[in-house]
């Protein structure tokens, strides 16, 4: 953390993907909301959709055209079952995939859940100048992703580099 830089609050949206959760039973979405607001960021959108790639894609597509939104966090739908479709919904929208996110997330998860981490298809990328992070649905996975990867990369004070300082250049062609 660099003390010569000030924190830059970001506008963030949270999407829970689940066939079985609603506002009263969702744990991961509210956890991400708590983490991002405690960090000083602003929640601007929150939704829950069924695990259907077209419904997921519709919401994320709507959000990435919002010029004031910088980050989308999704939770759920990153496994390997027939209904898990978040990567299939989001990856076609991405201009760039951030391969290191999924690789590093699975490496960190291995320390907690061992070889079960190979079932995770967590992915991140950039779409229309917006960062998108697709996380597993478990609250433990969301906690690990936020505390060990996302929080520092969404903090302008992080050195030697962070994703925030790249934002002005994300739409370059």
C-alpha positions as CSV (number, residue, x, y, z in Angstrom):
1,X,0.0,0.0,0.0
2,X,1.3,3.4,-1.0
3,X,0.6,6.2,1.4
4,X,1.4,8.8,-1.3
5,X,-1.8,7.9,-3.1
6,X,-5.4,8.4,-2.1
7,X,-8.1,5.7,-2.2
8,X,-10.3,5.9,-5.3
9,X,-13.8,4.6,-4.7
10,X,-15.3,2.6,-7.5
11,X,-18.8,1.9,-8.6
12,X,-19.5,-1.8,-8.4
13,X,-22.4,-4.1,-9.3
14,X,-23.0,-7.6,-7.7
15,X,-24.9,-10.4,-9.5
16,X,-25.8,-13.6,-7.8
17,X,-26.4,-16.5,-10.2
18,X,-28.5,-19.2,-8.6
19,X,-31.5,-21.4,-9.3
20,X,-32.2,-21.8,-5.6
21,X,-31.3,-18.6,-3.8
22,X,-33.3,-15.5,-3.3
23,X,-32.7,-12.2,-1.3
24,X,-33.4,-14.0,2.0
25,X,-31.2,-17.1,1.4
26,X,-28.3,-15.6,-0.7
27,X,-25.1,-15.4,1.4
28,X,-22.4,-14.7,-1.2
29,X,-24.0,-11.6,-2.8
30,X,-24.5,-9.8,0.5
31,X,-20.9,-10.8,1.6
32,X,-19.5,-9.2,-1.5
33,X,-21.6,-6.1,-0.9
34,X,-20.3,-5.9,2.6
35,X,-16.7,-6.3,1.5
36,X,-16.9,-3.7,-1.2
37,X,-18.7,-1.1,0.9
38,X,-16.4,-1.6,3.9
39,X,-13.5,-1.0,1.5
40,X,-15.0,2.3,0.5
41,X,-16.5,1.4,-2.9
42,X,-20.1,2.1,-3.9
43,X,-22.7,-0.6,-4.7
44,X,-24.7,0.7,-7.7
45,X,-26.5,-2.4,-8.9
46,X,-27.4,-5.7,-7.3
47,X,-29.5,-8.6,-8.7
48,X,-30.2,-12.3,-8.5
49,X,-30.8,-14.3,-11.7
50,X,-31.3,-18.0,-12.4
51,X,-28.4,-20.0,-13.8
52,X,-29.4,-19.3,-17.4
53,X,-26.7,-18.0,-19.7
54,X,-29.0,-15.7,-21.6
55,X,-30.4,-14.1,-18.4
56,X,-26.9,-13.7,-17.0
57,X,-25.7,-12.2,-20.3
58,X,-28.7,-9.8,-20.4
59,X,-27.9,-8.3,-17.0
60,X,-24.2,-8.1,-17.4
61,X,-24.6,-6.6,-20.9
62,X,-26.9,-3.9,-19.5
63,X,-24.4,-3.1,-16.7
64,X,-21.3,-2.9,-18.9
65,X,-22.9,-0.1,-21.0
66,X,-23.3,2.0,-17.9
67,X,-20.5,4.5,-18.2
68,X,-20.4,5.1,-14.5
69,X,-19.9,1.4,-13.6
70,X,-16.3,0.2,-13.3
71,X,-16.6,-3.3,-11.9
72,X,-19.1,-6.3,-12.0
73,X,-18.8,-9.1,-9.5
74,X,-20.7,-12.3,-10.2
75,X,-21.1,-15.2,-7.8
76,X,-22.3,-18.6,-8.7
77,X,-22.6,-20.7,-11.9
78,X,-18.8,-21.3,-12.3
79,X,-18.9,-25.1,-11.7
80,X,-19.1,-27.9,-14.1
81,X,-22.7,-29.1,-13.8
82,X,-25.2,-28.8,-16.6
83,X,-26.8,-25.6,-15.2
84,X,-23.5,-23.8,-14.4
85,X,-23.3,-21.3,-17.2
86,X,-21.7,-18.0,-15.9
87,X,-18.5,-18.4,-17.9
88,X,-20.4,-19.2,-21.1
89,X,-22.6,-16.1,-20.5
90,X,-19.8,-13.7,-19.7
91,X,-16.7,-14.7,-21.7
92,X,-18.3,-13.8,-25.1
93,X,-18.8,-10.3,-23.8
94,X,-15.1,-9.9,-22.8
95,X,-12.7,-7.8,-24.8
96,X,-9.8,-9.3,-22.8
97,X,-9.6,-12.2,-20.5
98,X,-7.5,-11.7,-17.4
99,X,-6.0,-15.2,-17.3
100,X,-4.0,-14.6,-14.2
101,X,-7.1,-14.1,-12.1
102,X,-8.5,-17.6,-12.6
103,X,-5.1,-19.2,-12.4
104,X,-4.2,-17.4,-9.1
105,X,-7.7,-18.0,-7.7
106,X,-7.4,-21.7,-8.2
107,X,-3.8,-21.7,-6.8
108,X,-5.1,-20.0,-3.6
109,X,-8.1,-22.3,-3.4
110,X,-5.9,-25.3,-3.6
111,X,-4.6,-24.4,-0.2
112,X,-8.1,-24.6,1.3
113,X,-10.0,-27.2,-0.7
114,X,-7.2,-29.2,-2.4
115,X,-7.9,-30.8,-5.8
116,X,-11.6,-29.8,-5.6
117,X,-10.3,-26.4,-7.0
118,X,-10.0,-27.9,-10.5
119,X,-13.9,-27.8,-10.6
120,X,-13.8,-24.0,-10.5
121,X,-14.1,-22.1,-13.7
122,X,-13.6,-18.7,-12.0
123,X,-12.8,-16.1,-14.7
124,X,-12.2,-12.4,-15.0
125,X,-11.8,-9.9,-17.8
126,X,-12.6,-6.5,-19.3
127,X,-15.7,-5.7,-21.3
128,X,-16.3,-2.2,-22.6
129,X,-13.9,-0.8,-20.1
130,X,-15.5,-2.6,-17.2
131,X,-13.8,-5.2,-15.1
132,X,-15.8,-8.4,-14.5
133,X,-14.9,-11.1,-12.0
134,X,-16.9,-14.3,-12.0
135,X,-16.6,-16.1,-8.7
136,X,-17.9,-19.4,-7.4
137,X,-21.1,-19.3,-5.4
138,X,-19.7,-20.4,-2.0
139,X,-19.2,-17.6,0.5
140,X,-15.7,-19.1,1.3
141,X,-14.6,-18.7,-2.3
142,X,-16.0,-15.2,-2.5
143,X,-14.2,-14.3,0.7
144,X,-10.9,-15.7,-0.5
145,X,-11.2,-14.0,-3.9
146,X,-12.0,-10.6,-2.4
147,X,-9.5,-10.6,0.5
148,X,-6.6,-12.2,-1.4
149,X,-7.0,-10.9,-4.9
150,X,-9.7,-8.4,-5.8
151,X,-9.5,-5.9,-2.9
152,X,-5.9,-5.0,-3.5
153,X,-6.2,-4.9,-7.2
154,X,-9.2,-2.5,-6.9
155,X,-7.2,-0.3,-4.6
156,X,-5.3,2.5,-6.3
157,X,-2.8,2.6,-3.4
158,X,-1.5,-0.9,-4.2
159,X,2.0,-1.0,-5.5
160,X,3.7,-1.9,-7.8
161,X,0.6,-1.8,-9.9
162,X,-3.2,-2.3,-9.7
163,X,-6.2,-2.5,-12.0
164,X,-7.5,1.0,-11.0
165,X,-4.6,2.8,-12.6
166,X,-5.3,1.0,-15.9
167,X,-8.9,2.2,-16.1
168,X,-8.2,5.3,-18.2
169,X,-6.6,3.1,-20.8
170,X,-9.1,0.2,-21.0
171,X,-11.0,1.5,-24.0
172,X,-7.9,2.3,-26.1
173,X,-7.9,0.9,-29.6
